[in-house]
Amino acid sequence: MSAPVDHRVETQDGVATITFARPQAYNALTADLLESLLATFKTLERDASVRAIVLTGEGKAFCAGQALDDERTLPPGQPIDLGATVEARYGPLLLKLLTMEKPIIAAVNGVAAGAGMGIACACDFRIVAETASFTTAFVKIGLVPDSGLSFTLPRIVGYAKALELCLLSEKIDAARADALGLCTKVVPADRCVEEAQTLGATLAKGPRAIGLIKRELVRNGLTDVQSALAYEAHLQSIAGATADFAEGLDAFANKRAPNFRGA
């Protein structure tokens, strides 16, 4: 199966491995990548030969989140509607990850930040390199969590810890992530993808019930996911229109600490 240059897809033993292929940008997410990634997942969902999926990143990062230099998302000199971006590009991708019957394993090979952390948390398993780390990141530029993170994170680590991670946005190393319950397994960095593929191969040999179990848990445990994704888009529209977000972007671009004013 061919894929756009921003990610690669390789299939073996019933396991499709998707690799973000923007290492020079720490696999940050552009509009093009989000759209092509969703198309890839839809194709794999229909492919009966693929029974499990591994998602990982090339280079030092799993995914650094939204690319802040992507002109399709943040057009210079034009009004920015982040809510529309979240609704049109992130919502459909996250809903697909959470609801498709095939198990999805994140091989978190490096930093997973912002929407990159959201994507990792939307996967069913997280095999995490010892050198990897997580950070919610959104508050650092004056935004609210999106990419499903407001929905998945409290369900993985509990409300209190989720609030702490979102408000403080600290860097969480693999050991702490494991203690919080974010990791399925922590492994040496050079074995991260291999371990994820091994798990994928095990799942790929399982019965049809594996897909039905995921569907069952989605039906009974994630029934309000669409409402959560819609509310993320609504709040991101509000946050994206604030002076604090403009300040956060300028501070990021100029590599300085932001001076937020709560407005």
N, C-alpha and C positions, 0 to 999 in steps of 0.2 A: 504494500500500500504506500503510495507516494504522499508526501505532506509538504506544506510550505516550508520555506527556509527558516522560519522562526521556531519550528520544532520538528523533531524527527519521530518516526514511528517504526519500530521493529517488532516482529512477531515470531515467537518460538514456543513450542510446547503449549499452545493454547493461551499464552500470555503476551499481551501487547505492551511494549514499553514505550512510553511517550517521554521524550526528552526535550525540555526547553532548550533552545539553541541560540540564546542571545548572551553568551558568557561575558562579552565585553560590557554589557549593561546589567550584569548580575541577574539576567533573565527577567528584567522588569517587564511589566505587561503593557503592551500597546493595544490600541483598538484592533489593529490587524491581527495580533496574536490571540486576543480573546475570541474574536470571530472565527478564526481558523481552528482554534482549539475546540470550540464548541462543535464545529463541523466534524472534526476528527472523532470526538466522543460519540456523535450521532452515528457516524459510519461504523465505529467499533461496536456500538450497541446492536446494530443490525447484522453484524458478522458472526454467524454461528460458530465459526472456528475459534473465535476469541472468547475465552471464558473468565479471564481475569485481566486487570489492567494495572500497570505500574507507571507512576508519574514521578519524574525526577528532573534534575537540572544539570546542564553542562557547566563545568568550571567550578568556581568557589561557592556559588550560591544555588539554593533550590529555587527561590524566586524572591526578588526584592520588592514585590508589590507593584503598584501602578507606576508606570514610567512618567515622571513629571515633565519630561521634555517631549511627550507625544502630542503633536499639534492637532491630531484629530480629537483628542480628549480635552486638551487645554489650548485652544487656538489663541495665539498671541493677539492682543488688541481687540478681542471679541468677548461678549458675555459668556460666562461658563455656567453650564447647567450640569453639575455633577450628578444630580438625581436622575437625570435622563440617561447619563452614562451607566450608572449603577443598574437602572431598570432595564436598559436595552442590551447591555453586554455582560455585566456580572450576574444579574439575576438568572438568566437562562442557563448560564454555565454552571452556577452553583446548584440550581435545581436539578440539572442533569446529573451532577456528581452524587447528590444526595438520594436521588430516586431511581437511577438506573439499577437493574437487578444484578449486573455483574459487579463483583467486588473490586474495589479500587484501593491500591496500596501506594501511599506516598513514600518514596525513598528520599528522605530529607537529607541531602548530601551536604548542605551548607546553610547559610542564613535563610530563614523564612520570615519575611517581614510584611506587615500590612496585609494587603490582599494575598500575598504569598502564604502567609500564615493562615488566612481564611481558607484558601484552597487546600492546604495541608489538613486543616481540621475538618473539612468536608469530605475527605477521603475516609475510607472505612478502617484503614490501618495506617500507622506511621512507623516505618523503620527509620531510625534516626542515627546519623553518624555521631560519634563521640565528639567531633569538632563542630557540629552544627549548633545553631541557636535559633531562638524565636523572639520576635518582638511585635507587639500590635501596631506600633508606629503612628497610627492615625492622629492621636492627640498632639503629636509633635508638630504637625502642620495645621492644627486647628480644625480637624475633621472628626467625624464619628466613625466607629467601625462599620464596615460594610463587608461584602464578599461572604455573607452568611455568618460572619464571626460573632455577631451579637446573638445569633441563634445557637451555633454549635458550641462556642466556648463555655457558656454556663453549664451546658449539658455534659461536657467533658470534665471540667475542673470544679464545678459548683459556682454559685452566684458570687460569693464573696471574693474568691480568687480571680474570677473573670473580671469583676469590677476593678480589682487591684491591678491586674495586667493591663486593662484598657486605660485606666486613669494615669498610672505611673509610667507605662510603656517602657519598662526596663528590659534589658537584654536578658533572656532566659537561656542559660546554657543547657546542654543535653541532660546533664545530671539532674538539674532542678526540674526541667521539663518532664523527665521520667518520674520524679517524685510527685509532680502535680497530676500525673495520669495522662499526659499528652502523648506519650510514646508507647507503642506496642512493644518495641524492643530497641535498645541502644547497642550499636555495633561499631567496630573499627571502621574508619572512614573508607578504607579501600574495599570494604565488604558490603557497603550500604546497598548498592543496587543489586548485587548478587543475592543478598539475603532477602530483599524484597521480591526478586524474581523467583526465588525458591519458595517463598510463601505463596506467591501467585500460582506457581505450578501445582502446589498442593491443593489449593482451592479449585484450580481448573480441572482437577481430576475428581472433584466431588460431585454429588448428585445435583439434580435440578433444584432440590430443596434449598441449596445455598442461595440461589437467587430469590426463592420464595421467602426465605428467612429474612433477607434484607428488606424485601417488599413488606413483610409482616411488621417488622420493627419500624419501618418508615410510616406505615399506616397507623400504627398504634402509638408511636413515640414522636413522630415529626409531623403531626397532622396540621400544625399551623405554620409550616415553613414558608408557604407562599405569602402569608400575611406578614411574616417577619422580614422577608426580602423586600416586600413593598414598603414597609415602614422604614427600613434602612434607606431606601431610595428617597423617601420623603424627607427624612432627617438630614441626609447628605445634601439635598437641595438647599436646605436652610443653612447648614454649616458652610457649604461652598459659596454662599453669597455674603459671608461675613468678612469684615475687615481683617479679622484674625487669620482667616485662610489666606488672604492676599499677603499678609505679613509672613505667614509660614512659608509660602512659596518663595517669596523674596529672600527670606533668611536661608532657605535650603539652597537656592541658586547661588547665593553669595557666601555660603559656608560660614554663617554666623548664627549665634543664638537668637531665636525670635523674641520679640518684645510684644507679647500678647496683652491686649487691653480688655478682654472679655466682651468684645463687641464685633 
